[in-house]
Amino acid sequence: MSVPAKSRQLYMALFGVPLLFLAVGFTQARIDSRASTAIQQQDELLLSSGRVLKNLSLGYDALLADIYWTRVVQYYGARLGKPEATFDLLWPLLDITTTLDPKLVPVYRFGSIFLSEPRPIGAGRTDLATELVKRGIAANPDKWILSTDLGFLYYWRLKDYPHAAAAYLTASRVPGAPVWTKLMAGRIAALGGSIETSRMIWSQIYDSTSDPTIREHALDQLRALKVQQDEGNLGVLAEQYRQRFNHYPTSSKDIFDAGLLRGIPVDPAGFPYAFNAAGKATVDARSPMETPPPTAPPSQSPSATGAPQ
């Protein structure tokens, strides 16, 4: 290599890389500016496309991806739970991050959660979430967990059980995948969106991670599923009670006293279930538990600063 060529490389290392990171910092500072409009923010972000940054990174694209992933977490966390918040820059930031480093698996896993959660928890864009995970699977075919994430999105958000089963089956074929991925594929194919299938998936989520926020959220969902199942079972018993006594029960104790129950069931918070005038079982007014919507499946919502295990 000639001396001038070495000099040019040294010049780029000494001045080009610092200037690149200064440019990234300047762009992000402008994105954070409260005076900027959403359109201005998007324009600034587009000027920092992943392909451009990758070409300018001089081999530091993985480091830049880490910086942008941190930016994604900060952006999401600053808007989490705020009713008026929007997540317009979430997908562009994720697009840049995965373009810079397609092997950064946590971006696909947590980015899809940020995108798919309904507002104000997330962007409410399951379509972009599935696109992101599919991109991750293509770039990381040896990571079976990404196919289960895709199955999760199909199952919970889209209620597309055939595609959910296919995604879990794809996961099961990756070397090293646990046996439960094949079991999940079969269960979803056979039972669709049943409570038992939901419980099985949430139990696997709870058991397969050490992240405390994910575990707590999975536990909340398992509790909600218990309430949903208990209320369904009590509704059947309430109808039997009505047929016998010509009126609906007012409490679980009424059903117990009629000999239709061996004990008085309680919700996960320890409160007996109540009944409305139409005989539908509900959680007690004093209970911190809530009756889940009848057709709304559970959703995962780890913290913005968590890391998948």
C-alpha positions in Angstrom: 0.0 0.0 0.0 1.4 3.4 -1.0 2.2 6.1 1.6 -0.6 8.4 0.3 -3.1 5.6 0.6 -2.1 4.9 4.2 -2.3 8.6 4.9 -5.8 8.7 3.6 -6.9 5.8 5.8 -5.3 7.4 8.8 -7.0 10.7 8.0 -10.4 8.9 7.8 -9.9 7.1 11.0 -8.8 10.3 12.9 -11.4 12.6 11.4 -14.1 10.7 9.5 -15.3 8.5 12.3 -15.6 11.3 14.9 -17.4 13.4 12.4 -19.8 10.6 11.6 -20.7 10.2 15.3 -21.0 13.9 15.7 -23.5 13.9 12.8 -25.5 11.1 14.4 -25.6 13.0 17.7 -26.6 16.2 16.0 -29.4 14.4 14.1 -30.7 12.8 17.3 -30.6 16.1 19.2 -32.7 17.7 16.5 -35.1 14.8 16.6 -35.5 15.4 20.4 -36.1 19.1 19.9 -39.5 20.0 21.2 -39.9 22.8 18.7 -39.6 20.4 15.8 -42.8 19.2 14.1 -43.4 15.5 13.3 -42.8 16.2 9.6 -39.5 17.8 10.3 -38.5 14.9 12.5 -39.3 12.4 9.8 -37.3 14.4 7.2 -34.3 14.5 9.5 -34.5 10.8 10.2 -34.8 10.0 6.5 -31.6 11.9 5.9 -29.9 9.4 8.2 -31.1 6.2 6.4 -29.6 2.9 7.4 -27.9 2.4 4.0 -26.3 5.8 4.0 -25.0 5.3 7.6 -23.8 1.8 6.8 -21.8 3.1 3.9 -20.3 5.9 6.0 -19.6 3.8 9.1 -16.2 2.6 7.9 -16.8 -0.8 9.6 -18.4 0.7 12.7 -21.9 -0.2 11.6 -22.5 -2.6 14.5 -21.5 0.1 17.0 -23.9 2.5 15.2 -26.6 -0.1 15.4 -26.2 -0.2 19.2 -26.4 3.5 19.4 -29.6 3.5 17.3 -31.1 0.7 19.4 -30.5 2.7 22.5 -32.3 5.5 20.7 -35.2 3.3 20.0 -35.5 2.3 23.7 -35.3 5.9 24.8 -37.9 7.0 22.2 -40.3 4.3 23.1 -39.8 4.7 26.9 -40.4 8.5 26.7 -43.8 7.9 25.1 -44.9 4.8 26.9 -48.4 5.1 28.5 -49.0 8.7 27.4 -52.4 9.0 25.8 -51.4 11.8 23.5 -48.1 10.2 22.4 -47.5 9.0 18.9 -44.8 6.6 17.7 -44.3 7.8 14.2 -40.5 7.5 14.3 -40.5 4.0 15.8 -40.5 2.1 12.6 -37.9 4.3 10.8 -35.5 4.0 13.8 -36.0 0.2 13.9 -35.4 0.1 10.1 -32.1 2.0 10.4 -31.0 -0.2 13.3 -31.6 -3.5 11.6 -30.1 -2.2 8.3 -26.9 -1.3 10.2 -26.8 -4.7 12.0 -29.2 -7.4 10.8 -27.8 -9.8 13.5 -29.0 -7.7 16.5 -31.7 -10.1 17.6 -33.1 -8.1 20.5 -34.1 -5.4 18.1 -36.5 -7.7 16.2 -37.8 -9.3 19.4 -38.5 -6.1 21.4 -39.1 -3.9 18.4 -42.0 -6.0 17.3 -43.5 -5.7 20.8 -43.2 -1.9 20.7 -44.8 -1.8 17.3 -47.6 -4.3 18.0 -48.9 -3.1 21.3 -52.0 -0.9 21.0 -51.7 2.7 22.0 -50.8 4.2 24.5 -48.6 1.2 25.1 -47.2 1.0 21.6 -47.7 2.0 18.0 -50.6 -0.4 17.2 -48.9 -1.5 14.0 -48.9 -5.3 14.0 -48.3 -5.2 10.2 -44.9 -3.5 10.7 -44.2 -5.8 13.7 -44.6 -8.9 11.5 -42.5 -7.4 8.8 -39.8 -6.7 11.3 -39.8 -10.2 12.7 -39.8 -11.7 9.2 -36.8 -9.6 8.4 -35.1 -10.9 11.5 -35.9 -14.6 10.6 -34.4 -14.1 7.1 -31.2 -12.6 8.6 -31.0 -15.1 11.4 -32.4 -18.4 10.3 -30.7 -20.2 13.2 -32.6 -18.3 15.8 -35.8 -20.4 16.5 -37.0 -17.9 19.0 -37.8 -15.4 16.2 -40.2 -17.8 14.6 -42.0 -18.2 17.9 -42.3 -14.4 18.1 -43.9 -14.4 14.7 -46.3 -17.1 15.8 -47.1 -15.0 18.8 -48.0 -12.0 16.6 -50.2 -14.2 14.4 -51.9 -15.8 17.4 -52.5 -12.8 19.7 -52.8 -9.8 17.4 -54.1 -11.2 14.1 -55.9 -14.3 15.4 -54.5 -16.0 12.3 -54.2 -19.5 13.7 -53.0 -21.3 10.6 -50.1 -18.9 10.1 -49.4 -19.0 13.8 -49.2 -22.8 13.8 -47.0 -22.7 10.7 -44.6 -20.2 12.4 -44.3 -22.4 15.5 -43.7 -25.4 13.2 -40.9 -23.5 11.4 -39.4 -22.8 14.8 -39.5 -26.5 15.7 -37.4 -27.3 12.6 -34.5 -25.1 13.6 -31.6 -27.1 15.2 -31.7 -26.7 19.0 -35.4 -25.7 19.2 -37.2 -27.0 22.2 -39.9 -29.7 21.9 -42.6 -27.4 23.0 -42.5 -25.4 19.7 -43.8 -28.5 17.8 -46.4 -29.1 20.5 -47.5 -25.5 20.3 -47.9 -25.8 16.5 -50.1 -28.8 16.9 -52.2 -27.3 19.7 -52.8 -24.1 17.7 -53.7 -26.0 14.6 -56.2 -28.2 16.5 -57.7 -25.7 19.0 -57.1 -22.3 17.6 -57.6 -19.5 20.1 -58.6 -21.6 23.1 -58.0 -20.6 26.7 -55.8 -23.7 27.2 -53.7 -22.8 24.2 -53.3 -19.2 25.5 -52.3 -20.5 28.9 -49.8 -22.8 27.4 -48.1 -20.0 25.4 -48.1 -17.6 28.4 -46.6 -20.3 30.6 -43.8 -20.8 28.1 -43.1 -17.1 28.0 -43.0 -17.0 31.8 -40.7 -20.0 32.0 -38.4 -19.1 29.1 -37.2 -15.6 30.4 -35.6 -14.2 33.5 -36.6 -10.6 32.6 -38.7 -9.6 35.7 -41.0 -7.3 33.7 -41.8 -9.9 31.1 -42.4 -12.5 33.8 -44.7 -10.3 35.7 -46.7 -9.4 32.6 -46.9 -13.1 31.7 -48.2 -13.8 35.2 -50.8 -11.1 34.9 -52.0 -12.6 31.7 -52.2 -16.1 33.2 -54.3 -14.6 36.1 -56.5 -12.9 33.5 -57.0 -16.2 31.7 -57.9 -17.9 35.0 -60.6 -15.2 35.5 -61.9 -15.7 32.0 -62.1 -19.5 32.4 -63.7 -19.3 35.8 -66.3 -16.9 34.6 -67.1 -19.1 31.7 -67.5 -22.2 33.9 -69.6 -20.3 36.5 -71.8 -19.0 33.7 -72.7 -22.6 32.8 -73.5 -23.4 36.5 -75.5 -20.2 36.8 -77.7 -21.4 33.9 -78.2 -24.8 35.7 -79.1 -22.9 38.9 -81.7 -20.8 37.0 -83.3 -23.9 35.5 -83.6 -25.3 39.0 -84.7 -22.2 40.9 -86.2 -20.0 38.2 -83.7 -17.2 38.9 -80.0 -16.6 38.6 -77.6 -16.8 41.6 -76.4 -13.6 43.1 -73.1 -15.1 44.3 -70.9 -18.2 44.0 -72.2 -19.2 47.5 -75.7 -19.6 46.1 -74.3 -22.2 43.6 -72.3 -23.9 46.3 -75.3 -24.1 48.6 -77.3 -25.7 45.8 -74.7 -28.5 45.6 -73.4 -27.5 42.2 -69.9 -26.6 43.5 -67.6 -28.4 45.8 -66.2 -25.1 47.0 -66.5 -21.4 46.5 -64.1 -20.3 43.7 -62.1 -17.2 44.1 -60.2 -15.0 41.6 -56.4 -14.8 41.7 -56.7 -11.9 44.2 -58.7 -14.1 46.6 -62.2 -12.6 46.1 -65.3 -14.7 45.4 -67.0 -14.1 42.0 -70.2 -12.1 41.8 -73.1 -12.4 39.3 -75.0 -9.7 37.5 -78.8 -9.7 36.9 -78.3 -11.7 33.7 -76.5 -14.5 35.4 -73.0 -13.5 34.1 -70.2 -14.1 36.5 -67.9 -11.1 37.2 -65.1 -10.3 39.5 -66.1 -8.8 42.8 -66.2 -5.0 43.0 -63.6 -5.0 45.7 -61.2 -7.1 43.7 -58.2 -5.5 41.9 -58.7 -8.0 39.1 -60.6 -7.1 36.0 -62.9 -9.1 33.8 -61.1 -9.6 30.5 -62.9 -8.6 27.3 -64.6 -11.7 25.9 -62.8 -11.7 22.5 -59.5 -9.9 23.4 -56.5 -12.1 23.6 -53.6 -11.3 25.9 -50.6 -9.3 24.8 -47.0 -9.1 26.0 -45.5 -5.8 27.2 -42.0 -5.9 28.5 -40.3 -2.8 29.7 -38.6 -0.6 27.2 -35.3 -1.1 28.9 -35.5 -4.9 29.2 -33.6 -7.4 27.3 -34.9 -10.7 25.9 -33.5 -13.9 27.4 
